[in-house]
Amino acid sequence: MDENHLRSGAPPDADTSDEQLYDNFRSTRDRDAIGILLDRYADRLTLFVYGIVHQSQDAEEIMLDTFAEVASLRTVFRGESGFKTWLFAIAQKLAYQSLRKRRHIFLPLREDMPVEADPPEVALLKEERNRLLYQALNEIKPEYREALYLMYFEELSNEEIQRVTGGSARQVYNLIGRGRAALREKLKGMGFDDA
């Protein structure tokens, strides 16, 4: 969908880019636009934040706070990164603020985290793979876990991970490399030979 479609007053749809939806919301306060962004990212942001705060209610609250921040326009997307990267950076900042306020530490990831619906046989394989992956991720350093989550589950590039974490390119490269090595060792120790 092109920007002229949005400017013409037509409602946004699921094919509209994140950036176009945000621009549309920013210029017209169109609730449909922010609603589509919420639908796209609510579950993924909640899962990401859960990996930091380890409490589902807090994760959901922080996800909503992230969208409140976006909707309030207190923080404005300037296009210096992708919208998704910017959104995850806001969520990460709010999650760490929450941890500092509550003085929580990283706790183990739970094995009963939801997986997306797929055909039964695919869902079963995916669920087992995710269970093993989450179990192994739980046993590596939190900074490795965060970088690997952003890379594997959110498919962010190293540059985007750098923007989310605030680290240098070298730090992100090292985190991912060391995280992969640590994860591979944990998976091998769990009998997963293809790691």
RANORRA-V502153 format. One record per helix or strand. SS is the DSSP state (H for helix, E for strand). FROM is the first residue (numbers start at 1). TO is the last residue. If there is no record, write none. Layout:
((SS & FROM & TO) (SS & FROM & TO))
This chain:
((H & 3 & 7) (H & 18 & 28) (H & 31 & 53) (H & 56 & 72) (H & 83 & 102) (H & 120 & 138) (H & 142 & 152) (H & 158 & 165) (H & 169 & 189))
